[in-house]
Amino acid sequence: MGSEPEVMRDKAAMRLWSRSRRSQGKTVALVPTMGFLHDGHLALIRTAHPLADLTVVSIYVNPGQFAPSEDFSTYPSDLTGDLKKLADLGIVHAVFCPSNLYDYEGGFSEMSTADRVSSAVSCIEAEDDGSGHETWIRVEKLERGLCGKSRPVFFRGVATVVAKLFNIVEPDVAIFGKKDYQQWRVICRMVRDLDYAIKIVGSEIVRESDGLAMSSRNVRLSPEERVKALSIYNSMSKAKYTALHEQTTCQEIKDIVIQMVDKAGGRIDCVEVVEQESLVAVEDIRTPVVICVAAWFGKVRLIDNMEINPCGI
Ligand code: PAF
């Protein structure tokens, strides 16, 4: 391609860009991100590239998916670095990086980053008394299990902002990483239930050479925590091997993960073995399942998963 992507901050400009290209018969792929791009994001963009004529990347740290106690204010960001990476990649046509997608009372597009962060957090807190953003999309069953237990507002925030991005960018195809397995399934279900004419593609997890799944949160791990965090991948690999070679129950599979992460010094938030589509917990591995893990290393919560497809299925 060779040229720099067009950068748009305004949703009307983004919609116009997309509509005018689609009216010329071009197809559009969207890769939604929260920025601080790493090789995992670049893999999503490479997956998107052959699937449509034009590739749009969105960069937006969505306040609506963080609870007040979570790491919205410290979520890493580097817009200048991100834009350089996208330009260097040479296959991105447009970048959509709005300053705010939620029309909270008064808005905050003119505010400084610090004001924006504290305003967004207080808007989330204020949301319970009816002020601010009122409309949420809930994928009722899929959002409840796994990470939904400890992050009850997360998936409605994700589904809502992704629906907004879909309405603004109007893509033909959108790519989501399978590292966020539950998120990917929630979006697939939302698209099906709400009749979005958008193909959702799940892209495989990208790992560091030692197995740690790439995540923007990895930079917040100390060198010691980074070593401990490997226990997630190592324990899931052992659990998967055991499941494929021995007669095991899902409880035994979960115990392998719990013990190895615990021994390494991590704190398990959630380990489940669930069916790949419904995310319903199973006791035995007879159908394609996925082990989903969330664990804390210091102040950093990491998630990862591994699919297990028993032979003959
Ligand atoms: O996976 C993410 O980065 C975010 O949850 C997403 C899909 C961009 C929505 O904010």
Residues whose N, C-alpha, C, O or C-beta is under 5 A from the ligand:
A	BS01	PAF	P32 T33 M34 Y60 N62 V158 V161
